[in-house]
Amino acid sequence: MAKKRKQKESRNIFDDLSPHTKQAIGATIFAVLAVFFILSSFGNGYAGPVGTMTDRALTYLFGYGFILAPVVCFLYMYVLLKPREDNHVSLSKSIGVAVLFVAVLGLFSLVGEHGGVVGSMLKVPLTWLFSEMVTGIVLSALVVIGVFLTFNTNLAHLFRRTKPEEGADEEDLVAIELPETEDESSDTSEEAVEDEDTAEAPPKEKLSERMGFGKASGDFAVSSFSGPYAPPPLSLLKKDRGKAGGGDVKANANIIKRTLQNFNIQVEMDEVSIGPSVTRYALKPAEGVRISKIVGLQNNLELALAASPVRIEAPIPGKSLVGIEVPNTAKSTVGLASLLLSPEYTDSPKPLLVALGRDIAGNAHFANIAKMPHGLIAGTTGSGKSVTIHALVTSLLFRNSPEQLRFIMVDPKRVELTLYNDIPHLLTPVITDAKKAILALKWAAKEMERRYDILQAEKVRDLDSYHQKVYGPTKAEFEKNGTEEDADDLPESLPYIVVIIDELADIMSTYPRELEASIVRLAQMSRAVGIHLILSTQRPSVNVITGLIKANVPSRIALQVASQIDSRTILDQVGAEKLLGQGDMLFLSGELSKPLRLQSAFISEEELKKVVAYLKDQTDAHSLDSIDLDGSNGGSPDAFFASAVDDEDGDDLYEDARQAVIEAGKASTSYIQRKLRVGYSRAARLMDILEERGVIGPADGSKPREILAGNNEEDANTEEDV
């Protein structure tokens, strides 16, 4: 038993070393080997008897390829020391170095039998199967493959020639390429198979008629963005900073095991995952142990570990393990640039992909707003709500041009989202007034209806299909054969629209009914037409996050909250009260059965201002139209607001109820119930609307209500219309 324990401890002797330390040790060993091989090749005892024997042995094995041994050592040293996002040595790079070395030995043997035994072992079977020329081609191909594997490159990178602007730093040229949307990729394939035998062109038609699509129009059309656009360079953002440390991991694991054993709970410690903010100790309970008993010992574990708060995840999703999450003694900052450099982000064609953060294992996580399709962010002051919103917005700005994406931002606090003023992606300047926020939501609802009319007319089911089948082919035809006259006949691009409200509670306290109705209507229907909502609040109460809003906003981000009640309000379960703040969050979506703990990406105010300044510079050459919420296009904003509220608060039977009470000369809830054959709730609501619009007077005890509007007013209105 003691022997087994000793063997287990010897196997884990290097567990306390960080991956970077292990890589540095390995690189040092390869550097020493390279110097040793170089001295051995000189002879004359420079490396002693061992060096002489090594020189003879390697010359026998590798021939002239022995001179490549130091080069291979330096390559492995480069692989170990090259900064990467992951913390382990890539197996593909190691294989690449080996393939490159062996292929070169084969070429040496093919040319002059100077590849040693290894080169001959590779050359002989190849020359037996193929001719010497084909063998040379195969070995050369292996050399190229080895280079690709070692340096993680491809032919496009080797032959690409970019001409930077004079005075531009090399670092500033690093930028994310805009993802190719489905309509653009399909356009290329469709153009390739078009018949080119159209020698005699018929009389010129309008572009929209030629393609068979009509130009969508409407009073609420989103203005198109015309002008060059280049995404911001990633050099404006910072990568991960700091090193996470969980303290004495072995000691903590023993403390957890011993504490549970004191309460007669037998467990076996499993894996340990060190994340940016917390370290998770996974354990496997013995058979027959109730998970609830472990969860109930949370306070005892906090006392034993001298750490608070400790969160218990029982069980870990997808594993038969229980996770004990302990705050780190040293935290690392998740930089947004590190996430945006991840292949999951750069290689994805999804235009609305956003970076969320890193999980406990250090893996990057992303979310597609198109599938969310709406999000709610809630947490106390200082928990990281605004920074999380900035990270989401910046992820979208790095991925989409103003032709693909537009924003409506509402910031009653006036200090967070106002930083984005004047960027080309905004449909309107950042809204700080509650009344204008309601107007913007009403505008979004009318835009949603207009887009549904367009989709119905074009016989497509959603915005992606519209881009792929309508806008994409027409735009491709215009770029190929269109003229300036055809530009006016292009169908609308219909960009995605993301509505962001930074503080929901402030507007809810002013216009609760109008705000809830607008949000619910948009959340229920706007997904197919590309309109999405991101709501944020620091007061997660049922008065702000109502049942209707929760039912229609399935994706939620809970940051640190004050109590279990607040956590249940956001996530319908406890857990958020145990978070650490500063971007530590629980993410829940329709695709997840349990909340996922993440550390949000951090973007500083300085980084954000650099990105915004870069985007503002792109609007200098052209003016950008926006939606009008000030009544400059006729009518006052108050009139527009009143009409918008009336549209939302109206009822299909309002005109019937109005005519009925005017003709009868009396108004009561029971009368409207009998006359219109509706229930009490709807009849009472109609009475409220009639009172609000001045048709009837207020209730006065048992006296009947006074009829304020009459047929004379209706006749006068009819004459004015005529």
N, C-alpha and C positions, 0 to 999 in steps of 0.2 A: 504493500500500500504506500509506504513511504517512498519506494523507488518510483512508482507511477507519479506521485506528486512531484518528485524532483524532476522527472522527465518533462512533466507539463510546465513547470516553472522555467526550465531551460529553453523550451520551445518559445516561450513568450518573453524572452529576455529583452527583445528590441521593441516590445509593444509600446513602451512609453516614449519612444522617439517619434518625432513628427515625420511625415513623408518627405518634407524638404531636407531634413537632416540626413535621412537615409540616402536621398539622391546625392547630396553633397559628399557623403562618404564614398558612395559608388563612383562618383566622378573623380575623386582623388585617387582611388585605386587604379582606375583606367589611365589616369595621367602618369602615375608611377610606372605602370606596365609599358606605356608608350616610350618613356625615356629609357627604360631598361632594354626594350627591343632595339632602340636606336644605338645604344652603346654596345649591345651584343653584336650588331652587324659590323662594327668597326674592327672587331678582332683585337689582337694584341693584348688580350687580358683586360680590356677596359671594364668589362662587367664580371671579371673573375671566372673561375672554372664553371660556375653555373651558367654564366652568360655564354661561354664557348659551347657548352653542351646544348643550350637552348638554340643557339645559332645553327648548329648542325641539324638538330631535330626539326626545326621549322623550315630550314632549307630543303630537307628531305620531303617534308609534307607539302610545302607550298611552292618550292622552287623560287623563281624570281618574285613570286607573290609575297615572299617574306618581307619585302620592303613595304608592303601594304599593311602589315600588322600594326605598326604605330598609327597609320592613318585610320584603321578600323577602331583602335582604342580612342583616338581623338573624336571620331564620329559618335561612339557610344557616350563619351563624355559630353558632347554637344547635346545629344538626345536627353541626357539626364538633367543638364543645367538649363535647357531652353525653357523659358517661362510659358506655362500652359495653364488653362483653366482647371484641368483636373490635376490631382495630386498623385498620380501613379504613372509609372513608365509605360508608354504605349507599346504593346506587344507587336503591333504592325511595324513600328519603327525599328525595333530590334530585328525582326524578321527581314526587313528591308536591307539593313546593313549586312546581314549574313548572306542574303541572296546576291547583293552587289559584289561582295568579296569572292564568293564561290564562282560567280559568272566570269569575273575577271581572270581567275585562275584557269578556268576552262579556255578562255581566249588565249592565255599564255601558252597552254599546252597545244592548242590548235596551231598556233603560229610557229613555235619552235621547240616544243616539248620542254618548256621552262615553267610549267605550272605545278610541278611536283606531283606527289601521289594523288592529292585531292583533285588537282586539275585533270590528271589522266583518268581518274575514276568517273569524272563527268564527261570527258571528251570521247572516250572509247565507246560507250554504248550509243552516244549520239551519232558518231561517224559510222557505226555499224548499221544504224537505222536509216540515216540520211547521208547525203553527200557532204563534203567539207564546206561547201558554200552555204547549204541550208543550216548546217551546224553553226557556222559563224553568225548567220542571221538570228537563230534561236538564242545563242549566247548574248548577242548584242541586245536583243529584246529583253532578256533577263536583267542586263545591266540597267536598261532604262526603267524597268519595273522596280528594281531595287532603289533607284534614285527617287522615283515617285513615292514609294513607301517610306523611305527615310525622311524626306523633306516635306511629305504631305502636300504635294503639288500636282499639277496636271498640265496638259499641253496648252490649255488656254492661258495659264499663268506664265508659261515659258515664252510664248510668242506674243503676249500682249505688249503693246507699246503705248504708253500714255505720255502725253506732253503736258507737264504741269505748267501752271502759270508762273511767270517770272516773280520771284520773291516769295513764292508760296512754300511753306514748310512741308516736308514730306509727310509729317504726322498729320497735317491738316487735310491731306488728300484722302484719308481713310474715311469712307462713308458707306452706308448701307445702300445697295441697289434696291430700287423700288420693285416689289414683287410683281411678276407678270401675271396679270389677272386672266381669268379663264377666257374672257372674250377676246383678249389680245392674242392668246395662244391659239385659239380656234380660228381667229382671222387669218393667221399665217398659213394654217393648213388649208383653209378654204381657198385662199388666193393661189396656193400652189397648184390646185387641181382645176382652176378656172380655165376655160377654153380660150386659147389665144388666137383663134382663127377668125376673129372679128375684124376683117380687113376693112369693110365699108361700114362705117358707123352710121346708125340711123340719126334722124334729127334729134338734137340734144334735148333731153328731158331734165326736169328738176331732179336733184339727187334723191329726194325723198320719194318721188314717184318712180324713179328708176329702181330703187331698192324695195318698193312696195310698203314703205312705212310712212305714216303720217307724222307731222311735227306736233308734238304735244304743246299745248299752250294753256295758260291760266293766269289768273291774277296773283296766285300765290307761288309762282314759279321761282325756283332757286336760281339765282344768277350764276352763270358759268364763270369759271376762272380761266382767263386767257393770259398766257405768259409763261416763260420758262420757269421750271421749278427743279431744284436739286435738294435732296434731303440733307439735313445738317451732318457734318462730319462727326464721327464718334469720338474724335479727339477733344470735343467740347465736354465730354462726360468723363467721370472717373471710374476706375475699376474697383474691385474688392480691396478693402484696406484692413489691416490688422489681422491678427491670428487668434482664432477661437481657442480657448483652453478650458477644459473641464476639471482642472485640478488633478488630484490623485485618483485616477479612474479605478485602479484596483482596490484602493482603500474604500472608496465609495461603494463599489460593488459588494465588497465584504460586509460593509455596514448595512446595506439593504438586505442582504441575505440573512445576516444575524438578527436584525430587527424583526423580520418576519418569522424567523424560527422561534423567537421569544414568545410569539403568539401562536405557536404550534402550526405554523404554515410553512411547509417544506417546498422550496423552490430551487430551481437550477438556473444559475445565471447564464445568459446567452450573449448575444452581440451587444456592442456598445457603439452608438452613433453620436459623433460630436458635430453639432450644427453651429450656425452662426451665433445663436443666443442660448441654446439649451443643449444638454447632453442627455440622450435617452438610453437608459439601461433596460435591456429587454431580458425578461425572465420567463421561465416555463414552470408553471405551478405543477405540483404533483397531482396525480389523479384523485378526484374527489374533493379538491379544494374549491370552495366557492369564490368566484371572482369578486363578489360584493364584500367579502371579508378583507381582501387586499385593498379595495377602494376605501373601505372604512378606516384604514390605518394611515391615511394621508397625513394627518397631523403628527402622528408618531414618527413617520419617516422624515418630516420636516425638522422635528426636534433632533433626531439622530444624526441627520446630515448637516444640521446647522445651516439650512438653506430654505428660502421661502420666496415665492410659492412653489410647491412641488405639485405637478399635475400627473395624474395617473390615467393612461389610455388603456382601457381593458375591453376587448383585446385590441391589438394592433391590427388594422384592416389587412386581410389577406394572409395573416400569420396566426399560428396558435401560441402567441406570446402576449405577455402583458408589458406595457412600456411605462417606465418611471422616468418622467422628464424633470431634470434638475437644472436650475439656472447655471450658466457658465461663470467661472471666475473671471474670464477675460472674453469679451465679445469681439466679433469681427463685423465690419460694416459691409453690407452687400451693395456693391456699386452697380448702377444701372448699366454702365457700359459692358460689364462682364456678362450680364444677361443678354444684352442685345447682340453680343458677339457669338452667342450659342448657336449651334447648327439648327436647333429646333426653331429658332426665330428667323435666322437668315435664309434657311432653305424652305420655309413654309410659304405657300402661295396665299394664305388667308390674309386678307387686308386688315381685318380687325383683331389681329392677334396682339395681346398685350402681355408684358412681363409682370408677374405677380411677386416673385421672390424665390428664395431657396428654402427647401424643407430641412428637416432635422438631419438628413443624410448629406446635405450640401448640394442636392440636385436642383437644377433650375426648373421652375414651373411657370407655365404660361396658360392663358385663358383666351378663348375666342369669343369676343363680345357678340358676334352673330349668333352663337349658340346659347349664350347666357340666358336670354337676350337682353336682360336689364339687370342692374346691380344695385345693391344697397350697402353702404359703408357706414358703420356706426361705432362709436367709442368715445371715451371721455376726453376732456381737454388734455393735450399733450401725448395722446396715445399714438399719433402718427397718421391721422386721417388725411390731412392736407398733403403730406408728403406722398402718401399712397396715391392720391388723386393725381398729383404731379407726375408720378411714375407712369400711371396709366396713360395720361394725356401725351407725355413725351414719347412713350412707345408707339402711339398712333401717329404722332408727327414725324417720327423717323421712318414711318412705313408708307404714308399716304400723301399724295399731293392734294391741293385744294380741289382739284377736279374730282377726286375720289372720295373725299371726306370733308365735312363741314361741322362746326361746333356751334352750339348755343350754350353759353355759360352764364349761370346765375350765382352771384356771390353777394349776399346781403352783408357780409362782414367787411367787404370792400378792400381787403388786404391780401387775399390769396390769388384768386383767379384773375384779378385785374392786371396781373403781370402779363397776361396773354393779349392785352389790347393791341390792336393793329396788326396782328398776324393774319396772313391771307386765308387761313382756315375758318375764321369767324364769320358767321352769318350776320351777326350784329355785335356792336361793342358789348363788353361784359356787362350784364344787367345787375344793378344793385338795388333797384326799386321793386318792392313786392308786387305792385300793380302791373309793372311791365313784365314781371316774371309770369304772371297769369296770362298776359297778352301773348307772350312767346309760346306758352303751352297751347293756347288756343290756335295760334298760327300753325304750330306743329300738327295739331289735330286736323286742321283744314288741309295742310300739305299732305297729310296721310290719306285723306279722302281723295284728293286730286291724283295722287300717285296710284291709288287703287283704280280710279277711272282710266288712267293710262294703261295699267297692266291689263285691265279688262278689255280695252280697245285693241291692244296688241296681242291678246290671247296668250299671256304668259302668267305664271303663277307666283313669281317672286322677283325681287330685284336682281338676283344673280342671273336668272333666266333672261330678264330684260337686257342686262349688259351683254350676255352671251349671244342672244338671238336678234336683238334689235339695234342697240346702240353700237355694239362692237362691229358688226358687218358694215353698217352705214358709215361709221367713221373710217373704217379701212378703205371703203370704196371712195370716200371723199379724199383721203390722203393719196389715193392712187390716181383717180381721174377727175377729182372735183375742181371747181373753180371758186373764185371769190363769191360769185353769186350763189353758189350752192351752200355756202357756209350758213346762211340764214335758214336753210331747210333741214339742217341736221336735227335729229331728235335730241331731246334733253339728255344730259349725261346722268341725271338723277344720282347725285353723290349720296353716300351714307351720311346720316345726320345723327350726331351724338349730343344729347341734352344732358348737361351736368349741373346739378344743383348742390352747392357746397353746404348750405345750412337749411335743411328742410324745416326745422322747428320754427324759425323766424317767420317764414311765409305762412306756415300752418297756423300760427297764432293770429295772423291778420285776415287771411282768406282761407279758412279751413275747408269749407264745402267746395269752393271752386278749385282749390289745389288738389284735393283728393279725387274729385271727379275727373279732372284733366289727366292726372297721373294714371288713374285706373283705365281710362279710355285708351290712352296711348299704349299702356303696358299690355292691354288685351289684344290690340289689333296691329300695332305698328311694326312688328317684327318682319313681316313679309315685304314691307316697303323700305326697309333699311333705316328705320328710326329707332334709336335705342336710348334708354335712360340710365344715368348713373346718379343715384341719390346719396346724400351724406348728411349725417346729423350727429351732434354730440349729446343729444337727449333721447336715448332710445326708450321712450315711454309709449304706451298704447295710444296716447292721444296724438302722437306724431307718426309712429309706424303703426298705422291702423290695420285691422284685419284684412281689409280689401287690398291695401298696398302690399302687405306681406304675401297674400295669395297670388298676386300677379307679378311679383318680383322674386323669382326663385333663387337667384344667385346672391349670396350675402357674404360680406366680409365683416367679421366682428373683431375689433381691436380691444384693448383693455377696457373693461367696464367696472363699475363700482360694486355691483351685486349680482347674485344669481338671477334675480328677477330681470335685470337688464339683459343678461345673457340669454334667458329664455325668450325675451321679447324679440331679439334679433335672430337667434338660431333655433328656437324652440327646444333648447337644451342648455345645460350648464356647461361651464368650461372657460368662457371668456373672462370671468373674474379672476382666473389664475394666470392670465397673461402678464408679460413683463413691461408692456408699453414700448414706445419707440419703434413701432412698426411690427412688433410681434402680434400675429393675427391668426384667426381661424377662418378658413375659406370653405364655404359650403355652396355647392351648385347642384343642379338636377342630376349630374352624372356621378356624384359622390354620395355614398350612403352615410358617411360620417365626416365631420369637419376635418380639414387638413391643416395642420399647423405649419405656418410659413413665416419667414422673416422678410418683410417687404423690402424692396429695393430703395436705396436712399439717393435722392438727388438734392443737392444743396441749392440755395437761392442763387448763388453765384453761377452754378452750372445752368440753372434754368434761365437766368437772364442772358447768358451767352447764346443759348438755343433760340430764345425769342428774338434777340437782336439779329441773329443770322436770318431768321424767317422774315423779319420786318424789312430787311434790305431787299428782299425779292419783290416787294410791292412798290418800289420806287418808280419802276418803269411803266406802271399801268395802275389805273384806279380800280378798286374792287367794290362792286355794288353789295348792298346788304338789304335785309328785310327791313321794312319801315314799321317801327313801333311808336313813332312820335306824331303820327297823323299828318306828316308833311305832304302826303299824296292825296289830301282831301279829307276833311273831318278831323276832329280833335281826338286825342288818345282816350279821353274820357268817354266819348261817344262810342269809339271802337270797343273799349272795355265793357261798356254797358251792353252793347249788342252781343259781344262774345259771351258774357255771362248769361244773357237771356237765352242764347242758343243752347247753352249747356243745361241751364236750369229749366228749360221749357219742357212741355209735355205735348205729346201728339194730340191729346184731347183738349189742349188749352183753348183753342178757338171755339170748340163746341161748348166748353164750360162757360166761356165768356158770353157767347151768344145766348146760352140758356138762362143765365142769371139776369142778363139785361132784359130779355123778353119777359121773364117771370116777375121782374122787379123785386126779387128777393134772392138771398144767397145763404145757403147753409150746407154743411157737409152732408147731411142726410139727403137733402134735395139733389145734390150732385150725384150721390150714390144711386138714387132711384132713377134720375134722368139719364145718366150715362152708363148705368149698370156696371159700376166699378166698385172695388173694395173700399173700406174706410180709409186705409193708409193713402191710397192714391187720391181719393176725394179730398182728404185733408191737405195733401200736398198741392192740389189744384187751388184750394182756397188760399193757401199761403202765397202762391204765385199771383193770384188775382189781387190779393192785398198789396203785394210788393209793387205791382205794376199800376196801381191806382185805379183798378176797376171797381173794387169794393172798399168800404171803410173798415177800420179796425173793429174787433169785437168789443161790445159794451154790455157786459153782463148777459142778462137774458133777453135784451133787446135785439131785434133783427139788425143785421148789418146794412149800412147805407150803400146804395148803388151810386157810385160816383161817375161812372161812364155810362153814356146812353147811346141810343140809335142816332141822335143828332151828330155826335162826334164821329160815329162810323160813316154817316152820310157825307160829312165834311171831308173826311179822309178819302172817301171814294171820289168826290169831285176833284180833289187835288190831284189824285192819280190820273184822272182823265185829262 
